[in-house]
Amino acid sequence: MPKASACLITAFSAFWVFSAPLSHAGELCTLVVDAATGDTVVRSGASCAQRITPASTFKVAISLMGFDSGVLQSSHRPAWPYRAGYPDWAGDAWKGDIDPAGWMKKSVFWYSQQVVKQLGQTRFDSYVASFNYGNQDTSAVQVQHPENQGVWVMSSLQISPIEQAAFLRKLVNRQLPVSAGAYGMTEEITRQEDLNGWRIYGKTGTGSPGQDHKYQADQAYGWYVGWARKGAQAMVFVRLIQDEKAQSPNAGLRARSQMSEQLLSVTTLNPTR
């Protein structure tokens, strides 16, 4: 194992022992993986191989598709207007003109619908297959259907935390069949606040069991997935939780908060020190 990778694993494992919450209630899986080597830095939880809905974490994949194909051009183009009949369960935050940056920040579902509709079924299916994304099952909903609810929303497309980490490693290592611009723009619109000198990129997701698009708040899944860079180092992370009762804020936001709090407690993650 390369020295830098070994030091990173030692530092991160030590951090996890001393900073992990005493209670892991609701945790299904937490993974931190060295992006370069694939070495597991942290693994906890009993469901890391279980496939579930990717929910809004799939927006990372849609972003790569959109920028690679030209459907999306920049962080602010295209800006599409909300239209009557579009999903609006997030209220006013999803109304008005939405651009790629706002789409990712506010997790606007109808914008995802419009991107995949412009891709078309054949190109969409091809991207999912070429990304080797989860079970690659896009059969449930045709993207051009007027009531398309998205195969990634409690539907046929499912992915495990281990598969999320594998997909993110390919993204970080530029091993997916998309353009350099698609990688760059996806990083731009998924950028989070820096933590201890690490640049963080990530996306939350909230869903629930079942394949009928019906959200069950008392069984909600919460994802936070992404990657972190510091100099030449990079790691990917996946956090998945599940609620036993309806809670607020949503499970995805709480998964992000849990992971971010743990990362913030690190004082030294640089193996060169």
PyRosetta script that sets phi, psi and omega in degrees:
from pyrosetta import init, pose_from_sequence

init()
pose = pose_from_sequence("MPKASACLITAFSAFWVFSAPLSHAGELCTLVVDAATGDTVVRSGASCAQRITPASTFKVAISLMGFDSGVLQSSHRPAWPYRAGYPDWAGDAWKGDIDPAGWMKKSVFWYSQQVVKQLGQTRFDSYVASFNYGNQDTSAVQVQHPENQGVWVMSSLQISPIEQAAFLRKLVNRQLPVSAGAYGMTEEITRQEDLNGWRIYGKTGTGSPGQDHKYQADQAYGWYVGWARKGAQAMVFVRLIQDEKAQSPNAGLRARSQMSEQLLSVTTLNPTR")
pose.set_psi(1, 133.4)
pose.set_omega(1, 178.4)
pose.set_phi(2, -57.0)
pose.set_psi(2, 146.6)
pose.set_omega(2, -176.5)
pose.set_phi(3, -58.5)
pose.set_psi(3, -44.8)
pose.set_omega(3, -178.6)
pose.set_phi(4, -60.7)
pose.set_psi(4, -41.5)
pose.set_omega(4, -179.9)
pose.set_phi(5, -65.1)
pose.set_psi(5, -42.4)
pose.set_omega(5, -179.8)
pose.set_phi(6, -62.8)
pose.set_psi(6, -41.3)
pose.set_omega(6, 178.8)
pose.set_phi(7, -66.2)
pose.set_psi(7, -39.8)
pose.set_omega(7, 179.0)
pose.set_phi(8, -62.3)
pose.set_psi(8, -44.4)
pose.set_omega(8, 179.9)
pose.set_phi(9, -63.5)
pose.set_psi(9, -43.6)
pose.set_omega(9, 179.5)
pose.set_phi(10, -61.2)
pose.set_psi(10, -46.2)
pose.set_omega(10, -178.8)
pose.set_phi(11, -64.3)
pose.set_psi(11, -44.6)
pose.set_omega(11, -175.9)
pose.set_phi(12, -72.1)
pose.set_psi(12, -36.7)
pose.set_omega(12, 178.5)
pose.set_phi(13, -65.7)
pose.set_psi(13, -40.1)
pose.set_omega(13, 177.9)
pose.set_phi(14, -63.3)
pose.set_psi(14, -42.8)
pose.set_omega(14, 178.1)
pose.set_phi(15, -59.0)
pose.set_psi(15, -41.9)
pose.set_omega(15, -175.7)
pose.set_phi(16, -66.6)
pose.set_psi(16, -39.4)
pose.set_omega(16, -179.9)
pose.set_phi(17, -61.3)
pose.set_psi(17, -41.9)
pose.set_omega(17, -173.9)
pose.set_phi(18, -89.3)
pose.set_psi(18, -16.3)
pose.set_omega(18, -174.5)
pose.set_phi(19, -117.6)
pose.set_psi(19, -8.6)
pose.set_omega(19, -179.6)
pose.set_phi(20, -64.7)
pose.set_psi(20, 145.5)
pose.set_omega(20, 179.7)
pose.set_phi(21, -61.7)
pose.set_psi(21, 150.1)
pose.set_omega(21, 178.7)
pose.set_phi(22, -66.3)
pose.set_psi(22, -32.6)
pose.set_omega(22, 180.0)
pose.set_phi(23, -104.5)
pose.set_psi(23, 131.2)
pose.set_omega(23, 176.3)
pose.set_phi(24, -109.3)
pose.set_psi(24, 21.9)
pose.set_omega(24, -178.9)
pose.set_phi(25, -55.2)
pose.set_psi(25, 126.5)
pose.set_omega(25, 178.3)
pose.set_phi(26, 90.8)
pose.set_psi(26, -11.3)
pose.set_omega(26, -180.0)
pose.set_phi(27, -75.3)
pose.set_psi(27, 125.2)
pose.set_omega(27, 173.3)
pose.set_phi(28, -97.4)
pose.set_psi(28, -38.2)
pose.set_omega(28, 179.6)
pose.set_phi(29, -164.4)
pose.set_psi(29, 140.5)
pose.set_omega(29, 167.6)
pose.set_phi(30, -131.3)
pose.set_psi(30, 126.8)
pose.set_omega(30, 178.6)
pose.set_phi(31, -129.7)
pose.set_psi(31, 137.4)
pose.set_omega(31, 166.6)
pose.set_phi(32, -131.3)
pose.set_psi(32, 125.2)
pose.set_omega(32, -172.2)
pose.set_phi(33, -129.5)
pose.set_psi(33, 134.6)
pose.set_omega(33, 173.2)
pose.set_phi(34, -64.4)
pose.set_psi(34, 120.7)
pose.set_omega(34, -173.5)
pose.set_phi(35, -66.3)
pose.set_psi(35, -34.3)
pose.set_omega(35, -176.2)
pose.set_phi(36, -75.1)
pose.set_psi(36, -45.7)
pose.set_omega(36, -172.1)
pose.set_phi(37, -98.7)
pose.set_psi(37, -22.3)
pose.set_omega(37, -173.9)
pose.set_phi(38, 82.8)
pose.set_psi(38, 2.9)
pose.set_omega(38, 178.8)
pose.set_phi(39, -67.0)
pose.set_psi(39, 136.7)
pose.set_omega(39, 178.7)
pose.set_phi(40, -79.8)
pose.set_psi(40, 122.0)
pose.set_omega(40, 178.8)
pose.set_phi(41, -87.7)
pose.set_psi(41, -45.3)
pose.set_omega(41, 179.0)
pose.set_phi(42, -139.6)
pose.set_psi(42, 135.8)
pose.set_omega(42, 170.0)
pose.set_phi(43, -144.2)
pose.set_psi(43, 122.2)
pose.set_omega(43, 175.3)
pose.set_phi(44, -144.2)
pose.set_psi(44, 159.2)
pose.set_omega(44, -177.1)
pose.set_phi(45, 97.3)
pose.set_psi(45, 153.2)
pose.set_omega(45, -172.4)
pose.set_phi(46, -98.8)
pose.set_psi(46, 1.9)
pose.set_omega(46, -171.7)
pose.set_phi(47, -123.9)
pose.set_psi(47, 32.1)
pose.set_omega(47, -176.3)
pose.set_phi(48, -68.6)
pose.set_psi(48, -20.4)
pose.set_omega(48, 179.7)
pose.set_phi(49, -100.0)
pose.set_psi(49, -0.2)
pose.set_omega(49, -176.9)
pose.set_phi(50, -80.8)
pose.set_psi(50, 128.5)
pose.set_omega(50, 176.9)
pose.set_phi(51, -86.5)
pose.set_psi(51, 133.2)
pose.set_omega(51, 174.5)
pose.set_phi(52, -140.7)
pose.set_psi(52, -178.8)
pose.set_omega(52, 176.3)
pose.set_phi(53, -61.1)
pose.set_psi(53, 134.8)
pose.set_omega(53, 174.1)
pose.set_phi(54, -74.3)
pose.set_psi(54, -16.4)
pose.set_omega(54, -177.3)
pose.set_phi(55, 49.3)
pose.set_psi(55, -138.1)
pose.set_omega(55, -172.8)
pose.set_phi(56, -76.2)
pose.set_psi(56, -5.8)
pose.set_omega(56, 172.9)
pose.set_phi(57, -64.0)
pose.set_psi(57, -19.7)
pose.set_omega(57, 179.1)
pose.set_phi(58, -68.4)
pose.set_psi(58, -15.1)
pose.set_omega(58, 176.5)
pose.set_phi(59, -60.3)
pose.set_psi(59, -26.9)
pose.set_omega(59, 175.8)
pose.set_phi(60, -62.0)
pose.set_psi(60, -45.4)
pose.set_omega(60, 178.2)
pose.set_phi(61, -66.7)
pose.set_psi(61, -41.4)
pose.set_omega(61, 179.1)
pose.set_phi(62, -62.5)
pose.set_psi(62, -37.9)
pose.set_omega(62, 177.7)
pose.set_phi(63, -60.1)
pose.set_psi(63, -46.5)
pose.set_omega(63, 178.0)
pose.set_phi(64, -59.3)
pose.set_psi(64, -44.0)
pose.set_omega(64, 178.7)
pose.set_phi(65, -62.1)
pose.set_psi(65, -48.1)
pose.set_omega(65, -175.4)
pose.set_phi(66, -63.1)
pose.set_psi(66, -44.7)
pose.set_omega(66, -179.6)
pose.set_phi(67, -74.2)
pose.set_psi(67, -33.3)
pose.set_omega(67, 178.1)
pose.set_phi(68, -67.0)
pose.set_psi(68, -39.3)
pose.set_omega(68, -176.2)
pose.set_phi(69, -80.9)
pose.set_psi(69, -18.4)
pose.set_omega(69, -175.3)
pose.set_phi(70, 93.3)
pose.set_psi(70, -3.0)
pose.set_omega(70, 174.8)
pose.set_phi(71, -61.4)
pose.set_psi(71, -38.3)
pose.set_omega(71, 173.6)
pose.set_phi(72, -106.6)
pose.set_psi(72, 140.1)
pose.set_omega(72, -175.3)
pose.set_phi(73, -113.4)
pose.set_psi(73, -35.1)
pose.set_omega(73, -178.3)
pose.set_phi(74, -159.0)
pose.set_psi(74, -177.7)
pose.set_omega(74, -179.8)
pose.set_phi(75, -65.7)
pose.set_psi(75, -18.8)
pose.set_omega(75, -178.1)
pose.set_phi(76, -121.7)
pose.set_psi(76, 8.2)
pose.set_omega(76, 178.1)
pose.set_phi(77, -138.0)
pose.set_psi(77, 134.3)
pose.set_omega(77, -1.0)
pose.set_phi(78, -83.3)
pose.set_psi(78, 151.3)
pose.set_omega(78, 170.6)
pose.set_phi(79, -101.1)
pose.set_psi(79, 113.9)
pose.set_omega(79, -177.4)
pose.set_phi(80, -106.0)
pose.set_psi(80, 142.4)
pose.set_omega(80, -179.2)
pose.set_phi(81, -83.1)
pose.set_psi(81, 146.2)
pose.set_omega(81, 170.7)
pose.set_phi(82, -65.9)
pose.set_psi(82, 138.3)
pose.set_omega(82, 177.6)
pose.set_phi(83, -123.2)
pose.set_psi(83, 148.3)
pose.set_omega(83, 178.7)
pose.set_phi(84, -55.0)
pose.set_psi(84, 133.2)
pose.set_omega(84, -179.0)
pose.set_phi(85, 101.9)
pose.set_psi(85, -17.5)
pose.set_omega(85, 175.7)
pose.set_phi(86, -68.1)
pose.set_psi(86, 150.0)
pose.set_omega(86, 174.3)
pose.set_phi(87, -54.8)
pose.set_psi(87, 135.3)
pose.set_omega(87, -175.8)
pose.set_phi(88, -137.9)
pose.set_psi(88, 28.1)
pose.set_omega(88, -173.5)
pose.set_phi(89, -67.8)
pose.set_psi(89, -8.6)
pose.set_omega(89, 173.2)
pose.set_phi(90, -94.7)
pose.set_psi(90, 5.5)
pose.set_omega(90, 175.6)
pose.set_phi(91, 74.3)
pose.set_psi(91, -144.9)
pose.set_omega(91, -173.4)
pose.set_phi(92, -62.4)
pose.set_psi(92, -24.0)
pose.set_omega(92, -178.8)
pose.set_phi(93, -60.3)
pose.set_psi(93, -25.1)
pose.set_omega(93, -177.9)
pose.set_phi(94, -99.2)
pose.set_psi(94, 3.1)
pose.set_omega(94, -178.0)
pose.set_phi(95, -103.3)
pose.set_psi(95, 167.3)
pose.set_omega(95, -173.9)
pose.set_phi(96, 85.8)
pose.set_psi(96, -166.1)
pose.set_omega(96, 179.3)
pose.set_phi(97, -83.8)
pose.set_psi(97, 131.3)
pose.set_omega(97, -179.2)
pose.set_phi(98, -119.4)
pose.set_psi(98, 130.1)
pose.set_omega(98, 176.4)
pose.set_phi(99, -110.3)
pose.set_psi(99, 175.7)
pose.set_omega(99, -176.9)
pose.set_phi(100, -56.8)
pose.set_psi(100, -39.7)
pose.set_omega(100, 179.0)
pose.set_phi(101, -64.3)
pose.set_psi(101, -44.7)
pose.set_omega(101, 178.6)
pose.set_phi(102, -67.3)
pose.set_psi(102, -36.6)
pose.set_omega(102, 177.0)
pose.set_phi(103, -56.9)
pose.set_psi(103, -48.0)
pose.set_omega(103, -177.5)
pose.set_phi(104, -72.8)
pose.set_psi(104, -42.9)
pose.set_omega(104, -178.1)
pose.set_phi(105, -64.2)
pose.set_psi(105, -42.7)
pose.set_omega(105, -176.8)
pose.set_phi(106, -95.5)
pose.set_psi(106, -3.3)
pose.set_omega(106, 178.8)
pose.set_phi(107, 55.2)
pose.set_psi(107, 55.7)
pose.set_omega(107, -172.8)
pose.set_phi(108, -81.4)
pose.set_psi(108, 111.0)
pose.set_omega(108, -174.6)
pose.set_phi(109, -65.6)
pose.set_psi(109, -42.2)
pose.set_omega(109, -175.6)
pose.set_phi(110, -64.3)
pose.set_psi(110, -29.0)
pose.set_omega(110, 177.7)
pose.set_phi(111, -66.3)
pose.set_psi(111, -40.0)
pose.set_omega(111, 174.7)
pose.set_phi(112, -58.3)
pose.set_psi(112, -44.3)
pose.set_omega(112, 178.4)
pose.set_phi(113, -55.6)
pose.set_psi(113, -45.4)
pose.set_omega(113, -176.7)
pose.set_phi(114, -68.0)
pose.set_psi(114, -36.0)
pose.set_omega(114, 177.7)
pose.set_phi(115, -62.9)
pose.set_psi(115, -49.3)
pose.set_omega(115, -176.3)
pose.set_phi(116, -70.4)
pose.set_psi(116, -29.8)
pose.set_omega(116, 175.4)
pose.set_phi(117, -63.6)
pose.set_psi(117, -40.4)
pose.set_omega(117, 179.2)
pose.set_phi(118, -70.9)
pose.set_psi(118, -29.7)
pose.set_omega(118, 174.6)
pose.set_phi(119, -64.4)
pose.set_psi(119, -40.7)
pose.set_omega(119, -175.1)
pose.set_phi(120, 86.1)
pose.set_psi(120, 157.5)
pose.set_omega(120, -172.9)
pose.set_phi(121, -61.1)
pose.set_psi(121, -46.5)
pose.set_omega(121, -174.8)
pose.set_phi(122, -63.3)
pose.set_psi(122, -46.0)
pose.set_omega(122, -178.0)
pose.set_phi(123, -70.1)
pose.set_psi(123, -38.8)
pose.set_omega(123, 177.2)
pose.set_phi(124, -60.4)
pose.set_psi(124, -50.4)
pose.set_omega(124, 179.3)
pose.set_phi(125, -59.5)
pose.set_psi(125, -39.1)
pose.set_omega(125, -179.4)
pose.set_phi(126, -63.9)
pose.set_psi(126, -42.6)
pose.set_omega(126, 177.9)
pose.set_phi(127, -61.8)
pose.set_psi(127, -47.6)
pose.set_omega(127, -178.7)
pose.set_phi(128, -57.7)
pose.set_psi(128, -43.0)
pose.set_omega(128, 179.2)
pose.set_phi(129, -66.9)
pose.set_psi(129, -43.8)
pose.set_omega(129, -177.3)
pose.set_phi(130, -69.4)
pose.set_psi(130, -24.6)
pose.set_omega(130, 174.8)
pose.set_phi(131, -80.1)
pose.set_psi(131, -10.5)
pose.set_omega(131, -174.2)
pose.set_phi(132, 52.1)
pose.set_psi(132, 46.8)
pose.set_omega(132, -170.5)
pose.set_phi(133, -84.8)
pose.set_psi(133, 107.6)
pose.set_omega(133, 177.0)
pose.set_phi(134, 54.3)
pose.set_psi(134, -132.4)
pose.set_omega(134, -179.5)
pose.set_phi(135, -83.7)
pose.set_psi(135, -3.2)
pose.set_omega(135, 176.6)
pose.set_phi(136, 59.1)
pose.set_psi(136, 21.0)
pose.set_omega(136, -174.9)
pose.set_phi(137, -91.0)
pose.set_psi(137, 100.1)
pose.set_omega(137, 178.9)
pose.set_phi(138, -105.1)
pose.set_psi(138, 21.5)
pose.set_omega(138, -169.4)
pose.set_phi(139, -78.2)
pose.set_psi(139, -19.3)
pose.set_omega(139, -168.1)
pose.set_phi(140, -72.5)
pose.set_psi(140, -36.7)
pose.set_omega(140, -173.2)
pose.set_phi(141, -134.9)
pose.set_psi(141, 127.2)
pose.set_omega(141, 174.4)
pose.set_phi(142, -78.0)
pose.set_psi(142, 133.0)
pose.set_omega(142, -172.3)
pose.set_phi(143, -65.3)
pose.set_psi(143, -24.4)
pose.set_omega(143, -179.9)
pose.set_phi(144, -87.7)
pose.set_psi(144, -3.7)
pose.set_omega(144, -179.0)
pose.set_phi(145, -63.1)
pose.set_psi(145, 135.3)
pose.set_omega(145, -176.1)
pose.set_phi(146, -61.2)
pose.set_psi(146, -21.7)
pose.set_omega(146, 178.5)
pose.set_phi(147, -112.4)
pose.set_psi(147, 29.6)
pose.set_omega(147, 179.7)
pose.set_phi(148, -53.3)
pose.set_psi(148, 120.2)
pose.set_omega(148, 178.0)
pose.set_phi(149, -103.3)
pose.set_psi(149, 2.0)
pose.set_omega(149, 176.9)
pose.set_phi(150, 85.3)
pose.set_psi(150, 122.3)
pose.set_omega(150, -179.0)
pose.set_phi(151, -69.0)
pose.set_psi(151, -10.7)
pose.set_omega(151, -178.8)
pose.set_phi(152, -92.7)
pose.set_psi(152, -0.8)
pose.set_omega(152, -176.6)
pose.set_phi(153, -106.3)
pose.set_psi(153, 90.9)
pose.set_omega(153, 178.6)
pose.set_phi(154, 48.5)
pose.set_psi(154, 50.2)
pose.set_omega(154, -174.7)
pose.set_phi(155, -136.5)
pose.set_psi(155, -144.3)
pose.set_omega(155, -171.4)
pose.set_phi(156, -78.3)
pose.set_psi(156, -29.0)
pose.set_omega(156, -178.2)
pose.set_phi(157, -79.6)
pose.set_psi(157, 123.4)
pose.set_omega(157, -178.2)
pose.set_phi(158, -137.5)
pose.set_psi(158, 156.4)
pose.set_omega(158, -177.2)
pose.set_phi(159, -150.9)
pose.set_psi(159, 148.6)
pose.set_omega(159, 178.0)
pose.set_phi(160, -97.3)
pose.set_psi(160, 162.3)
pose.set_omega(160, 174.0)
pose.set_phi(161, -57.1)
pose.set_psi(161, -39.6)
pose.set_omega(161, 177.9)
pose.set_phi(162, -61.7)
pose.set_psi(162, -41.9)
pose.set_omega(162, 179.0)
pose.set_phi(163, -69.8)
pose.set_psi(163, -33.8)
pose.set_omega(163, 174.1)
pose.set_phi(164, -59.1)
pose.set_psi(164, -46.9)
pose.set_omega(164, -179.0)
pose.set_phi(165, -62.7)
pose.set_psi(165, -39.3)
pose.set_omega(165, 179.3)
pose.set_phi(166, -64.7)
pose.set_psi(166, -43.0)
pose.set_omega(166, 177.4)
pose.set_phi(167, -61.9)
pose.set_psi(167, -44.7)
pose.set_omega(167, -179.4)
pose.set_phi(168, -65.6)
pose.set_psi(168, -35.9)
pose.set_omega(168, 175.6)
pose.set_phi(169, -61.7)
pose.set_psi(169, -41.4)
pose.set_omega(169, 178.1)
pose.set_phi(170, -63.9)
pose.set_psi(170, -37.6)
pose.set_omega(170, 177.3)
pose.set_phi(171, -63.1)
pose.set_psi(171, -51.5)
pose.set_omega(171, -177.7)
pose.set_phi(172, -60.8)
pose.set_psi(172, -39.3)
pose.set_omega(172, -177.6)
pose.set_phi(173, -88.8)
pose.set_psi(173, 6.6)
pose.set_omega(173, 177.4)
pose.set_phi(174, 56.9)
pose.set_psi(174, 49.3)
pose.set_omega(174, -177.7)
pose.set_phi(175, -113.4)
pose.set_psi(175, 14.7)
pose.set_omega(175, 176.0)
pose.set_phi(176, -100.7)
pose.set_psi(176, 153.4)
pose.set_omega(176, -176.0)
pose.set_phi(177, -81.0)
pose.set_psi(177, 62.0)
pose.set_omega(177, 177.1)
pose.set_phi(178, -133.6)
pose.set_psi(178, 167.8)
pose.set_omega(178, -175.9)
pose.set_phi(179, -76.3)
pose.set_psi(179, 161.4)
pose.set_omega(179, 175.4)
pose.set_phi(180, -58.8)
pose.set_psi(180, -38.0)
pose.set_omega(180, 179.0)
pose.set_phi(181, -62.7)
pose.set_psi(181, -35.8)
pose.set_omega(181, 179.5)
pose.set_phi(182, -65.4)
pose.set_psi(182, -40.5)
pose.set_omega(182, 176.0)
pose.set_phi(183, -63.0)
pose.set_psi(183, -48.4)
pose.set_omega(183, -176.0)
pose.set_phi(184, -62.0)
pose.set_psi(184, -44.3)
pose.set_omega(184, -179.0)
pose.set_phi(185, -70.1)
pose.set_psi(185, -36.0)
pose.set_omega(185, 177.5)
pose.set_phi(186, -63.8)
pose.set_psi(186, -41.2)
pose.set_omega(186, 175.7)
pose.set_phi(187, -63.4)
pose.set_psi(187, -39.5)
pose.set_omega(187, -178.0)
pose.set_phi(188, -61.3)
pose.set_psi(188, -43.7)
pose.set_omega(188, -174.4)
pose.set_phi(189, -88.6)
pose.set_psi(189, -7.3)
pose.set_omega(189, 175.8)
pose.set_phi(190, -104.7)
pose.set_psi(190, 3.6)
pose.set_omega(190, -176.9)
pose.set_phi(191, -62.3)
pose.set_psi(191, 132.0)
pose.set_omega(191, 176.8)
pose.set_phi(192, -109.3)
pose.set_psi(192, -174.7)
pose.set_omega(192, 176.4)
pose.set_phi(193, -69.4)
pose.set_psi(193, 140.8)
pose.set_omega(193, 176.6)
pose.set_phi(194, -65.1)
pose.set_psi(194, 148.9)
pose.set_omega(194, 177.9)
pose.set_phi(195, -130.4)
pose.set_psi(195, 114.4)
pose.set_omega(195, 175.7)
pose.set_phi(196, 51.8)
pose.set_psi(196, 40.3)
pose.set_omega(196, 177.6)
pose.set_phi(197, 86.4)
pose.set_psi(197, -3.6)
pose.set_omega(197, 177.0)
pose.set_phi(198, -93.5)
pose.set_psi(198, 135.9)
pose.set_omega(198, 171.8)
pose.set_phi(199, -85.2)
pose.set_psi(199, 123.9)
pose.set_omega(199, -174.6)
pose.set_phi(200, -108.5)
pose.set_psi(200, 136.1)
pose.set_omega(200, 175.7)
pose.set_phi(201, -129.0)
pose.set_psi(201, 134.2)
pose.set_omega(201, -177.2)
pose.set_phi(202, -168.3)
pose.set_psi(202, 171.5)
pose.set_omega(202, 178.9)
pose.set_phi(203, -149.3)
pose.set_psi(203, 135.2)
pose.set_omega(203, 174.7)
pose.set_phi(204, -87.3)
pose.set_psi(204, 167.3)
pose.set_omega(204, 174.0)
pose.set_phi(205, -158.3)
pose.set_psi(205, 139.8)
pose.set_omega(205, 178.2)
pose.set_phi(206, -132.1)
pose.set_psi(206, 128.0)
pose.set_omega(206, 179.5)
pose.set_phi(207, -151.7)
pose.set_psi(207, -163.0)
pose.set_omega(207, 177.7)
pose.set_phi(208, -158.1)
pose.set_psi(208, 169.5)
pose.set_omega(208, 179.7)
pose.set_phi(209, -62.7)
pose.set_psi(209, 163.5)
pose.set_omega(209, 177.4)
pose.set_phi(210, 103.9)
pose.set_psi(210, 163.0)
pose.set_omega(210, -179.1)
pose.set_phi(211, -126.4)
pose.set_psi(211, 33.8)
pose.set_omega(211, -177.7)
pose.set_phi(212, -119.4)
pose.set_psi(212, 13.5)
pose.set_omega(212, 178.6)
pose.set_phi(213, 66.8)
pose.set_psi(213, 7.8)
pose.set_omega(213, -178.1)
pose.set_phi(214, -94.4)
pose.set_psi(214, 115.9)
pose.set_omega(214, -176.5)
pose.set_phi(215, -76.2)
pose.set_psi(215, 131.4)
pose.set_omega(215, 178.9)
pose.set_phi(216, -116.9)
pose.set_psi(216, 101.5)
pose.set_omega(216, -173.2)
pose.set_phi(217, -63.5)
pose.set_psi(217, -27.2)
pose.set_omega(217, -178.2)
pose.set_phi(218, -81.4)
pose.set_psi(218, -0.6)
pose.set_omega(218, 175.5)
pose.set_phi(219, -131.5)
pose.set_psi(219, 24.4)
pose.set_omega(219, -169.7)
pose.set_phi(220, -62.2)
pose.set_psi(220, 137.2)
pose.set_omega(220, 168.1)
pose.set_phi(221, -90.4)
pose.set_psi(221, 143.9)
pose.set_omega(221, 173.1)
pose.set_phi(222, -129.0)
pose.set_psi(222, 122.6)
pose.set_omega(222, 177.7)
pose.set_phi(223, -107.1)
pose.set_psi(223, 147.0)
pose.set_omega(223, 158.4)
pose.set_phi(224, -140.6)
pose.set_psi(224, 117.3)
pose.set_omega(224, -176.7)
pose.set_phi(225, -128.7)
pose.set_psi(225, 151.2)
pose.set_omega(225, 177.9)
pose.set_phi(226, 171.8)
pose.set_psi(226, -160.5)
pose.set_omega(226, -178.1)
pose.set_phi(227, -147.8)
pose.set_psi(227, 161.3)
pose.set_omega(227, -177.1)
pose.set_phi(228, -136.4)
pose.set_psi(228, 142.3)
pose.set_omega(228, 179.7)
pose.set_phi(229, -127.5)
pose.set_psi(229, 141.9)
pose.set_omega(229, 172.5)
pose.set_phi(230, -148.7)
pose.set_psi(230, 105.3)
pose.set_omega(230, -173.9)
pose.set_phi(231, 61.9)
pose.set_psi(231, -128.7)
pose.set_omega(231, 179.9)
pose.set_phi(232, -85.0)
pose.set_psi(232, -4.6)
pose.set_omega(232, -177.4)
pose.set_phi(233, -88.9)
pose.set_psi(233, 150.1)
pose.set_omega(233, 174.9)
pose.set_phi(234, -152.0)
pose.set_psi(234, 144.7)
pose.set_omega(234, 174.9)
pose.set_phi(235, -141.1)
pose.set_psi(235, 155.5)
pose.set_omega(235, 175.1)
pose.set_phi(236, -113.6)
pose.set_psi(236, 152.9)
pose.set_omega(236, -178.6)
pose.set_phi(237, -139.0)
pose.set_psi(237, 149.7)
pose.set_omega(237, 178.7)
pose.set_phi(238, -141.4)
pose.set_psi(238, 128.7)
pose.set_omega(238, 174.7)
pose.set_phi(239, -127.1)
pose.set_psi(239, 129.0)
pose.set_omega(239, 179.2)
pose.set_phi(240, -133.4)
pose.set_psi(240, 125.9)
pose.set_omega(240, 177.7)
pose.set_phi(241, -126.3)
pose.set_psi(241, 166.2)
pose.set_omega(241, 173.9)
pose.set_phi(242, -142.4)
pose.set_psi(242, 134.6)
pose.set_omega(242, -179.5)
pose.set_phi(243, -83.5)
pose.set_psi(243, 154.5)
pose.set_omega(243, 173.4)
pose.set_phi(244, -108.8)
pose.set_psi(244, -6.9)
pose.set_omega(244, 174.4)
pose.set_phi(245, -153.1)
pose.set_psi(245, 159.4)
pose.set_omega(245, 179.3)
pose.set_phi(246, -63.2)
pose.set_psi(246, 133.5)
pose.set_omega(246, -178.3)
pose.set_phi(247, -138.9)
pose.set_psi(247, 163.9)
pose.set_omega(247, 177.5)
pose.set_phi(248, -135.8)
pose.set_psi(248, 139.4)
pose.set_omega(248, -0.8)
pose.set_phi(249, -69.4)
pose.set_psi(249, -178.4)
pose.set_omega(249, -174.2)
pose.set_phi(250, -65.5)
pose.set_psi(250, 164.6)
pose.set_omega(250, -171.9)
pose.set_phi(251, -63.7)
pose.set_psi(251, -34.6)
pose.set_omega(251, 178.8)
pose.set_phi(252, -63.7)
pose.set_psi(252, -42.9)
pose.set_omega(252, 178.8)
pose.set_phi(253, -65.1)
pose.set_psi(253, -36.9)
pose.set_omega(253, 178.5)
pose.set_phi(254, -71.3)
pose.set_psi(254, -35.0)
pose.set_omega(254, 175.0)
pose.set_phi(255, -61.9)
pose.set_psi(255, -41.6)
pose.set_omega(255, 177.6)
pose.set_phi(256, -63.8)
pose.set_psi(256, -43.6)
pose.set_omega(256, -179.0)
pose.set_phi(257, -62.5)
pose.set_psi(257, -41.6)
pose.set_omega(257, 179.6)
pose.set_phi(258, -63.1)
pose.set_psi(258, -47.1)
pose.set_omega(258, 179.9)
pose.set_phi(259, -65.9)
pose.set_psi(259, -41.9)
pose.set_omega(259, -178.1)
pose.set_phi(260, -65.3)
pose.set_psi(260, -39.5)
pose.set_omega(260, 178.0)
pose.set_phi(261, -62.0)
pose.set_psi(261, -39.7)
pose.set_omega(261, 179.3)
pose.set_phi(262, -68.0)
pose.set_psi(262, -41.5)
pose.set_omega(262, 178.6)
pose.set_phi(263, -66.2)
pose.set_psi(263, -36.6)
pose.set_omega(263, -179.7)
pose.set_phi(264, -65.4)
pose.set_psi(264, -25.7)
pose.set_omega(264, -177.9)
pose.set_phi(265, -77.0)
pose.set_psi(265, -8.1)
pose.set_omega(265, 179.8)
pose.set_phi(266, -77.1)
pose.set_psi(266, 130.7)
pose.set_omega(266, 176.7)
pose.set_phi(267, -100.6)
pose.set_psi(267, -29.7)
pose.set_omega(267, 177.0)
pose.set_phi(268, -140.3)
pose.set_psi(268, 114.0)
pose.set_omega(268, 174.0)
pose.set_phi(269, -116.9)
pose.set_psi(269, 1.0)
pose.set_omega(269, -175.5)
pose.set_phi(270, -87.9)
pose.set_psi(270, 109.2)
pose.set_omega(270, -175.5)
pose.set_phi(271, -69.0)
pose.set_psi(271, -7.7)
pose.set_omega(271, 179.0)
pose.set_phi(272, -84.7)
pose.set_psi(272, -9.0)
pose.set_omega(272, -179.5)
pose.set_phi(273, -91.8)
pose.dump_pdb("model.pdb")
